[in-house]
């Protein structure tokens, strides 16, 4: 049921005032997340004597990838909690509390134990908060309200503004204090501000939006859920124990491999359940089969895109000339390139698709173009090493700027298009779950990264970027050639 109690209050760019609450809540959530992420890799592989944890670079990039993978997996838990137990509004609040607690723990100088505990809190908190904020934005508008798309555009701007500003502020604090924990504390403060904004303005402007629990658990279902949760914990524990037994040891790599397996197994299970369900019609099953190659192409795309915070972050710190025109850049500043290019390119591509109308490329061809550009962004990163004949000379930051820009051009062909394609190709009985599946493409991509990025080093730099980039381009060409066949399976949907 949609709540429209605030629809007539046109005080935030002509939109319900509740949009102000959700805009700034998500702004500060992204500020805290990207602020922490800007430092996290460096914190892990910096030597203990310099204030870090002293992990190897390979282990650090793997942990970063697993962290990102679990963040996207946890959205499934957050959606379930809102639908069955708490409602969106309360789930958002508790998600914010968990995120803030996670950042506070990370701000304490307590070593690796604090790192992993804080990650667990932030992963669960982000899963609670992020998907449900979007749901409440939708609740501000009645069905058919023509302001809805514009409202989401404003909301999306809040997401990217927070992500853009955070790396500059947090890395500035880190540089001024020479303390990772001081930087992490800024992320904690950001989420605390977001919670305060959410609680105070939410009572004034959100009214009843997001308070309803759509499908509350019955008493009998609660018992079943407890047993299911216990069985799931046991199954995950058994998986970890089996890996430890096979490898002959229990280390952080055991956990990394277990999460990689889960990152593949969960989407696979989704596809099997949906394709075999009696609720899925023959026509819907055909569309689902057409969706599988698109999903896998998205996995490859996110594998490259998400390495902006791992392999490219290492390149920024160790291979990039940071003294430019009398200014000294912080390597964490490059994490702002992703959101700023999204802000710049989103309206450009919206205009292009509108202008082309029926002449625009089909969905499979857009996906192919998106992956092609992502691959090209990595092929570009081969050249600094090739031109200099080594991977030790510091190079211009424009190489990184160019790589980020090309990859985000690719994202414009995949991310918004993928959301739209998911809503159109999803079986009716599984519409919400298929949307969760779309976000699991990012999770699966980062699960693969947990293994792949461990092969990145100064010695393998040129080969790593080249192999990854050309493999992506090869699959992009293959999808482009397959697009007429996929269109047939899509049964009139494009």
C-alpha positions in Angstrom: 0.0 0.0 0.0 1.5 3.4 -1.0 1.2 6.2 1.4 0.5 9.7 0.0 0.1 11.8 3.1 3.0 14.0 2.1 2.4 14.3 -1.6 1.0 17.8 -1.5 4.0 19.3 0.4 6.1 20.7 -2.5 9.0 22.1 -0.5 12.0 20.1 -1.8 12.3 21.0 -5.5 8.6 20.4 -5.9 8.7 17.0 -4.2 7.4 15.7 -0.8 9.4 17.0 2.1 10.1 13.4 3.1 12.5 13.2 0.1 14.7 15.7 2.0 15.0 13.2 4.9 15.9 10.3 2.6 18.2 12.3 0.4 20.4 13.3 3.4 20.1 9.9 5.1 21.5 8.2 2.0 24.0 11.1 1.4 25.6 10.5 4.9 25.4 6.7 4.6 27.4 6.8 1.3 29.7 9.4 2.9 30.5 7.0 5.7 30.8 4.0 3.3 33.0 5.6 0.7 35.0 7.5 3.3 35.9 4.3 5.1 36.5 2.4 1.8 39.0 5.1 0.6 41.4 4.2 3.4 40.6 0.6 4.2 42.9 -1.1 1.6 45.8 1.1 2.6 45.2 0.5 6.3 45.3 -3.3 5.7 48.6 -3.5 3.8 50.5 -0.6 5.5 53.1 -2.0 7.9 52.2 -2.2 11.6 55.0 0.2 12.4 53.3 2.8 10.2 49.9 2.4 11.8 48.5 -0.4 9.5 47.8 -4.1 9.9 50.7 -5.4 7.8 48.7 -7.7 5.6 50.0 -8.6 2.2 48.6 -6.7 -0.8 47.0 -9.8 -2.2 45.2 -10.6 1.1 44.2 -7.0 1.4 42.6 -6.8 -2.0 40.9 -10.2 -1.4 39.4 -9.0 1.9 38.2 -5.7 0.2 36.5 -7.8 -2.5 34.9 -10.2 0.0 33.7 -7.2 2.0 32.0 -5.7 -1.1 30.5 -9.0 -2.1 29.0 -9.5 1.4 27.6 -6.0 1.4 25.5 -6.8 -1.7 24.5 -10.2 -0.4 23.2 -8.7 2.8 20.6 -6.7 0.9 18.6 -9.9 0.6 18.5 -10.1 4.5 17.6 -6.4 4.7 14.7 -6.8 2.3 13.4 -9.8 4.1 13.6 -8.1 7.5 11.6 -5.1 6.2 9.0 -7.2 4.5 8.5 -9.7 7.3 9.6 -8.3 10.6 10.3 -4.6 11.0 9.0 -2.6 8.1 11.2 -0.4 6.0 11.4 2.6 8.4 12.6 0.6 11.4 14.9 -1.5 9.3 16.6 1.7 8.0 17.1 3.0 11.5 18.7 -0.2 12.9 20.8 -0.4 9.8 22.2 3.1 10.5 22.9 2.1 14.1 24.8 -1.0 13.0 26.8 1.0 10.4 27.7 3.7 12.9 28.7 1.1 15.5 30.9 -0.6 12.8 32.7 2.7 12.0 33.2 3.4 15.7 34.8 0.0 16.2 37.1 0.6 13.2 38.1 4.0 14.6 39.5 2.2 17.7 43.2 1.1 17.5 42.4 -2.6 18.2 44.0 -4.3 15.2 42.6 -7.0 13.0 40.0 -8.2 15.5 38.3 -4.7 15.4 38.6 -4.7 11.6 36.7 -7.9 11.1 34.1 -7.1 13.8 33.5 -3.7 12.3 33.1 -5.2 8.8 30.4 -7.6 10.1 28.5 -4.7 11.6 28.8 -2.5 8.5 27.9 -5.4 6.1 24.7 -6.2 8.0 23.8 -2.5 8.6 24.2 -1.6 4.9 22.0 -4.6 3.9 19.4 -3.3 6.3 19.6 0.4 5.2 20.4 0.7 1.6 17.6 -1.3 -0.2 14.9 0.0 2.1 15.7 3.7 1.7 14.8 3.3 -2.0 11.5 1.5 -1.0 10.5 4.4 1.2 11.3 6.9 -1.5 8.7 5.0 -3.6 6.2 5.2 -0.8 6.2 9.0 -0.9 4.4 8.9 -4.3 1.1 7.5 -5.4 1.1 5.1 -8.3 1.1 7.1 -11.5 2.6 10.2 -9.9 4.7 11.7 -12.7 7.2 13.2 -10.2 8.4 9.7 -9.2 11.3 9.3 -11.7 12.5 12.9 -11.0 12.3 12.1 -7.3 14.5 9.1 -7.7 16.9 11.2 -9.8 17.3 13.7 -6.9 17.7 10.9 -4.5 20.4 9.3 -6.8 22.2 12.6 -6.7 22.4 12.4 -2.9 24.0 9.0 -3.2 26.8 10.2 -5.5 27.4 13.5 -3.8 28.1 11.7 -0.5 30.4 9.3 -2.3 32.2 12.1 -4.1 32.9 14.3 -1.1 33.9 11.6 1.4 37.3 10.5 0.0 38.5 14.1 0.0 37.5 14.8 3.6 38.5 11.5 5.1 41.8 11.3 3.3 42.5 15.0 4.3 42.0 14.0 8.0 44.3 11.0 7.5 47.0 13.1 5.9 46.8 15.8 8.5 46.9 13.5 11.5 48.9 10.6 9.9 46.3 8.3 11.6 44.0 5.9 9.8 41.7 5.7 12.9 41.2 9.5 12.8 40.0 9.1 9.2 37.7 6.2 10.2 36.2 8.3 13.0 35.0 10.9 10.4 33.1 8.1 8.7 31.5 7.3 12.1 30.5 10.9 12.6 29.0 11.0 9.1 26.7 8.1 9.8 25.8 9.6 13.2 24.8 12.8 11.4 22.7 10.8 9.0 20.9 9.0 11.8 20.1 12.2 13.6 18.7 13.7 10.4 16.7 10.6 9.7 15.1 10.4 13.2 14.3 14.1 13.6 13.1 15.0 10.1 11.5 11.5 9.6 9.0 12.1 12.3 8.1 15.5 10.7 8.0 14.6 7.0 7.8 10.8 6.4 4.5 10.4 8.3 3.4 6.8 7.7 5.6 6.0 4.7 7.6 2.8 5.2 6.0 1.9 8.5 3.8 -0.9 7.2 5.1 -4.5 7.4 3.8 -5.9 4.1 3.9 -9.6 5.0 4.5 -10.1 8.7 5.7 -13.5 10.0 2.9 -15.6 11.5 3.6 -17.4 14.8 4.1 -20.7 13.0 6.5 -19.1 10.5 8.6 -17.7 13.3 9.5 -21.2 14.5 10.3 -22.3 10.9 12.5 -19.3 10.4 14.5 -20.1 13.5 15.2 -23.6 12.3 16.0 -22.3 8.8 18.5 -19.8 10.2 20.1 -22.4 12.3 20.4 -24.8 9.3 21.9 -22.0 7.2 24.5 -21.2 9.9 25.4 -24.9 10.1 25.6 -25.2 6.3 28.0 -22.3 6.1 30.0 -23.6 9.0 30.2 -27.0 7.3 31.4 -25.4 4.1 34.2 -23.6 5.9 35.1 -26.7 7.8 35.2 -28.7 4.5 37.5 -26.1 2.9 39.8 -26.1 5.9 40.0 -29.9 5.8 40.7 -30.0 2.0 43.4 -27.3 2.2 44.8 -28.6 5.5 44.6 -25.3 7.3 42.2 -22.7 8.7 43.3 -19.2 7.7 41.7 -15.9 6.4 42.0 -17.5 2.9 39.6 -20.2 4.1 37.0 -17.6 4.8 37.7 -15.8 1.5 37.3 -19.0 -0.5 34.0 -19.9 1.4 32.5 -16.5 0.5 33.6 -16.8 -3.1 31.7 -20.1 -3.3 28.7 -18.5 -1.7 28.9 -15.6 -4.1 28.4 -18.1 -7.0 26.1 -20.6 -5.3 23.4 -18.1 -4.2 22.7 -16.6 -7.7 22.8 -20.1 -9.2 20.2 -21.3 -6.6 18.0 -18.3 -7.5 18.0 -19.2 -11.2 17.3 -22.8 -10.5 14.4 -22.1 -8.2 12.8 -19.6 -10.6 13.3 -21.6 -13.8 11.9 -24.8 -12.2 9.0 -23.1 -10.4 5.4 -23.9 -11.5 4.7 -20.3 -11.0 7.0 -19.4 -13.9 5.2 -19.6 -17.3 6.8 -20.9 -20.5 7.1 -17.4 -21.8 8.6 -16.1 -18.6 11.1 -19.0 -18.5 12.3 -18.1 -22.0 12.9 -14.5 -20.8 14.7 -15.9 -17.8 17.0 -17.9 -20.0 17.7 -14.7 -22.0 18.5 -12.9 -18.7 21.2 -15.4 -17.7 23.8 -14.2 -20.3 23.1 -10.6 -19.4 23.6 -11.4 -15.7 26.9 -13.1 -16.4 28.1 -10.1 -18.5 27.1 -7.9 -15.6 29.3 -10.1 -13.3 32.3 -9.5 -15.6 31.6 -5.8 -15.8 31.4 -5.4 -12.0 34.6 -7.5 -11.6 36.4 -4.7 -13.4 34.4 -1.7 -12.1 34.9 -2.7 -8.4 38.6 -2.9 -8.8 38.7 0.8 -8.6 39.0 0.3 -4.8 41.6 -2.5 -5.0 44.1 -2.9 -7.9 43.6 0.7 -9.2 43.9 2.0 -5.6 47.3 0.2 -5.3 48.3 1.8 -8.7 47.3 5.2 -7.4 49.4 4.8 -4.2 52.5 3.2 -5.8 52.6 4.0 -9.5 51.2 7.4 -9.8 52.9 10.8 -9.7 51.0 12.6 -6.9 52.8 15.9 -7.0 51.1 17.9 -9.7 51.4 21.7 -10.3 52.6 22.3 -6.7 49.8 20.2 -5.2 50.2 16.8 -3.6 47.3 14.5 -4.2 46.3 11.8 -1.8 45.9 8.4 -3.4 42.5 8.1 -1.7 41.3 11.1 -3.8 41.0 8.9 -6.9 38.0 7.1 -5.2 36.0 10.3 -6.0 36.4 9.8 -9.7 33.7 7.1 -9.9 30.8 9.1 -8.4 31.8 12.4 -10.1 31.8 10.8 -13.6 28.4 9.2 -12.8 27.0 12.6 -11.9 28.3 14.1 -15.1 27.4 11.2 -17.5 24.0 10.2 -16.1 22.0 13.2 -17.6 24.1 12.9 -20.8 23.0 9.3 -21.4 19.4 10.0 -20.3 19.3 12.6 -23.1 20.9 10.3 -25.6 18.4 7.5 -25.0 15.5 9.9 -25.1 16.8 11.4 -28.4 17.4 8.0 -30.0 14.0 6.7 -29.0 13.2 3.5 -31.0 16.6 3.8 -32.7 18.6 3.0 -29.6 20.6 -0.3 -29.3 18.8 -3.4 -27.9 19.4 -4.3 -24.3 21.9 -7.1 -25.2 23.9 -4.7 -27.4 24.0 -2.1 -24.6 25.3 -4.7 -22.3 28.0 -5.7 -24.9 29.0 -2.1 -25.3 29.2 -1.6 -21.5 31.5 -4.6 -21.1 33.6 -3.5 -24.1 34.3 -0.1 -22.4 35.1 -1.8 -19.1 37.6 -4.0 -20.8 39.0 -1.1 -22.7 39.6 0.8 -19.4 41.9 -2.1 -18.3 43.6 -2.4 -21.6 44.5 1.3 -21.2 46.2 0.5 -17.9 48.7 -1.8 -19.7 50.4 1.2 -21.4 52.1 2.9 -18.5 54.2 -0.2 -18.0 54.7 -0.9 -21.7 55.7 2.7 -22.5 58.2 3.0 -19.6 59.5 -0.5 -20.1 59.0 -1.1 -16.3 56.4 -1.0 -13.5 58.5 1.2 -11.1 58.4 4.6 -12.8 55.8 7.0 -11.4 53.3 7.9 -14.2 50.8 10.7 -14.8 47.5 10.5 -12.9 45.7 11.0 -16.2 46.1 7.3 -16.8 43.9 6.6 -13.8 41.5 9.4 -14.7 41.1 8.0 -18.2 40.6 4.5 -17.0 37.9 5.5 -14.5 36.2 7.6 -17.1 36.0 4.9 -19.7 34.7 2.3 -17.2 32.0 4.7 -16.1 31.0 5.2 -19.7 30.5 1.4 -19.7 28.5 1.6 -16.5 26.0 3.9 -18.2 25.3 1.1 -20.7 24.9 -1.6 -18.0 23.8 -0.3 -14.5 20.6 1.7 -15.3 19.8 -0.5 -18.3 20.2 -3.6 -16.2 17.8 -2.4 -13.6 15.2 -1.7 -16.3 15.8 -5.1 -18.0 15.5 -6.9 -14.7 12.0 -5.5 -14.1 10.9 -6.4 -17.6 12.4 -9.9 -17.8 11.5 -11.0 -14.3 8.9 -13.7 -13.8 5.8 -12.1 -12.2 5.9 -14.4 -9.1 9.6 -13.5 -8.5 9.7 -9.8 -9.4 11.2 -8.6 -6.1 13.6 -11.6 -5.8 14.8 -11.0 -9.4 15.7 -7.4 -8.4 17.7 -8.9 -5.5 19.4 -11.2 -8.0 20.4 -8.2 -10.1 22.4 -6.8 -7.2 23.9 -10.2 -6.6 25.7 -9.8 -10.0 27.9 -7.2 -8.2 28.3 -9.6 -5.3 29.4 -12.4 -7.6 31.8 -10.2 -9.5 33.5 -9.2 -6.2 33.5 -12.8 -5.0 35.6 -13.7 -8.2 37.8 -10.6 -7.5 38.7 -12.0 -4.1 40.6 -14.7 -6.0 41.7 -12.8 -9.1 43.1 -9.7 -7.4 45.6 -11.8 -5.4 47.5 -12.2 -8.7 48.0 -8.5 -9.1 51.5 -7.0 -8.3 54.1 -4.7 -9.8 55.6 -7.7 -11.6 52.3 -8.9 -13.1 50.7 -5.4 -13.7 50.8 -5.3 -17.5 49.8 -9.0 -17.9 47.0 -8.6 -15.3 45.4 -5.6 -16.9 45.8 -6.9 -20.4 44.4 -10.4 -19.8 41.5 -9.1 -17.8 40.7 -6.4 -20.3 41.0 -8.5 -23.5 38.9 -11.3 -21.9 36.2 -8.8 -21.2 36.3 -7.4 -24.7 36.1 -10.9 -26.1 33.0 -11.7 -24.2 31.5 -8.3 -25.2 32.0 -9.2 -28.9 30.5 -12.6 -28.3 27.4 -11.1 -26.7 27.1 -8.6 -29.5 27.0 -11.4 -32.0 24.5 -13.4 -29.8 22.1 -10.4 -29.4 19.7 -11.4 -32.2 19.2 -14.8 -30.7 18.7 -13.4 -27.2 16.1 -11.0 -28.5 14.1 -14.0 -29.7 14.2 -15.5 -26.2 13.2 -12.2 -24.7 9.8 -12.7 -26.4 9.1 -9.1 -27.4 10.7 -7.5 -24.3 13.5 -5.0 -24.9 
